[in-house]
Amino acid sequence: MGPRRPAVPRSESMGTGAAAGELKRHLGVFDAVVIGLGAMIGAGIFAALGPAAAAAGSGLLPGLALAAVVAYCNATSSARLAARYPQSGGTYVYGRERLGKFWGYLAGWGFVVGKTASCAAMALTVGSYVWPGQAHAVAVAAVVALTAVNYAGVKKAAWLTRLIVALVLAVLAAVVIACLTGGTARAARLGLGADATLGGTLQAAGLLFFAFAGYARIATLGEEVRDPERTIPRAIPLALGITLVTYAAVALAVLAVLGPDRLAHATAPLAEAVRAAGAPGLAPVVRTGAAVAALGSLLALILGVSRTTLAMARDRHLPPALAAVHPRFHVPHRAELAVGAVVAVLAATTDVRGAIGFSSFGVLIYYAVANASAWTLTPAEGRPARAVPIVGLLGCAALACALPLTSVAAGAAVIAAGAAAYGARRVVES
């Protein structure tokens, strides 16, 4: 186990000012929950249900439940660690402090590459809903616009995310009501059939995990949260709980109307569900909601990736120039611009479905390190129940291995390349 640095003192963690090179603490519980919701209640629920149904068939709902269990364990471990280490970087910091520098680096690398792919997927989702014929151009424009919003300060980003979350929740509520009151919903479509297999359910859980992973955004903003020792452990389970209830309601309603086979082949499952339920006029509203939801996810994703980039740059695992903090806006402006540039290139050249699987693999590696780190906490440090990090770690490993083979191969190759780069750097330094 590597050396442990002391946690940030409570007096410092409660301050709202910002010293040179530090980020300013703007966010309370409500804004932290909203940022987590903006990352989770996004394009995942609009886009991931179809691929998950294709993988699991009638095992979709058990897959959603399994993803939720793993997400809960990850969230609990992350919350306890974030309260102990309220700094930008999330599991990059936790792994470094609890397990050693290499494991922190590996977590940070998995997060940056995985969530950069997520950013591209969200940007492309915006493009496909707003202007399908020019999806890549719209995606790039969305990345540029939201990078500019984040550059102006996290408080402004939190206000925009609040508006987006309110709109998306209203749209999802309308979908659930339309599906359950339209007369076409059938409870028989919710049962398990012969097509439900363990492998398919695990793969569906891995794909659906993509939509749950946004609570990490709260932890990676630890340096910008007021009173993080209390705020973060409250905000993470609140955001996850609201998301789980929302996703369960939407999945049940859509599955009851379309059934697993029709859902598996739907390119826009929520829009198709409201049409099948006898409310075709609601379909354009759902399309608009999907685009807005993807914008909300993209906003929060850029925010989180840039903070982990900042933390890794401070430790010279990435170019030190990326550790600069803007003297006026108190944001890691160079990291945000660099992340925005990379995502814009990916949005112009990649496709959305491949990005989702690749992202899930990288983020599951990140949370595996978080759970291993939480295992090392003592009772005095707020250690969770022993079963939580164990289930979380094993769940992350199982879901990562169950993803589509191309995603596993690509993800493993990129993680291995990052590990090799770390080793080469250590050799050069020695």
C-alpha positions, 0 to 999 in steps of 0.5 A, a space after each residue: 500500500 502506498 503512503 497516505 496523505 492526510 485528508 483535507 482539514 475540515 476548516 479548509 473543506 468548509 471554506 468558500 474562498 479559493 487560494 491560488 491554484 485551488 478551485 472555489 467551493 460554490 456547491 451545496 447539497 441541492 446543486 451537487 444532486 442536480 449535477 449528479 442527476 444531469 449526468 445520470 438522467 440523460 441520454 442513457 435512458 433514451 438510448 440504452 434501453 434498446 441495446 440492453 433489450 437486444 442483449 437480455 430480451 425479457 431479462 431487461 428488468 433483472 439487468 436494470 436491477 443488477 446495474 442498480 445494485 452495482 451502482 449503489 455499492 460504487 456510490 456508497 464507496 465513493 461517497 465515503 471516500 469523497 468525504 475523506 478526500 474532498 479534492 478534485 479527481 475522485 477515484 484517482 485521488 482515492 486510489 493514490 492515497 489508499 492503494 498506491 500511485 499506480 492504482 490511482 493513476 490507473 483509475 484516473 486513466 480509465 475515467 478520462 478515456 472512458 468518460 471522454 468516449 461518453 462525451 462523444 456519445 452524448 454529443 452524437 446523441 444530441 446530433 442524431 435527435 436535433 438534425 439526423 442528417 448533420 449529426 456530427 456537425 451538431 455534435 461538434 457545435 454542442 461540444 464547443 458551446 458547453 465547453 464555453 459554459 463550463 469555462 465560465 464557472 461551475 456555478 453557471 454550469 449548475 444553474 444550466 444543469 438545474 433547468 435541463 434536469 427539470 425539463 427531462 424529468 417532466 418529459 419522462 413523467 409524460 412518457 410514463 403516464 402516456 404508456 400506462 394510461 394509453 390502454 396498450 400496456 400489458 403486464 404479461 410483457 414484463 415477465 421472464 421468458 425463455 430468451 432470458 439468459 445469465 450472460 444476456 442479463 449481465 451484458 444488459 446490466 453493463 450497458 445500462 450501467 453507462 446510464 447510472 455512472 453520473 454520480 461520479 461527477 459529484 465526487 470529482 467536484 469535491 474541491 468545489 463543494 461546500 462542507 464536502 464531509 457532509 454534502 457529498 455523502 448526502 448528495 450521492 445517494 440522493 441523486 442515485 435514488 432519484 435516478 433509480 426510481 425514474 429509470 425503473 418507472 420508465 423501463 416498466 412503462 416502455 416494456 409494458 407497451 412494446 415488449 422486449 422484442 419490439 423494444 430491442 429493435 427500436 431506434 428511438 424506444 421512448 418515442 416509439 412507445 408513446 406512439 404505440 400507446 396512442 399519443 403520437 403528438 408526444 413523440 416530438 416532445 420526447 425527441 426534444 427531451 432526449 436532445 436536452 438530456 444528452 446536452 445535460 449529460 455532456 455538460 456534466 461529463 466535460 465538467 468531471 473529465 476536466 477535473 480528473 485531468 486537473 488532478 492528474 496534471 497536478 501529479 504530472 501524469 498528464 502535462 503540468 500545463 493542464 493544472 492551471 486554474 483560471 484566476 477569475 473563474 476559478 476553473 481548470 480552464 486549460 484542462 477544459 479546453 483540452 478535453 473539449 478539443 479531444 471530444 470534438 474530434 471524437 464526435 466528428 469521427 466516431 459512432 455512438 453505440 461503440 462509444 457506450 460499450 467502450 465507456 462502460 469498460 473504462 468506468 467499471 475499471 475506475 469503480 473497481 479501484 474505488 471499491 478496493 480503496 473503500 475496503 482499506 478505510 477504517 471504522 474511524 474513517 467512515 468505512 462502509 459495511 464490508 459487503 459493499 466494496 466486495 459486491 461492488 468490486 466483483 460486480 464491476 469485474 463481472 459487468 466489464 467482462 460481460 460487455 460486447 467483445 469488441 468493447 472489452 478488447 478495445 477497453 483492455 488495450 487502452 487500459 494496458 497502454 496507459 499502464 505501459 505509459 506509467 511504467 515507462 515514465 517511472 523507468 525514465 524518472 528513475 
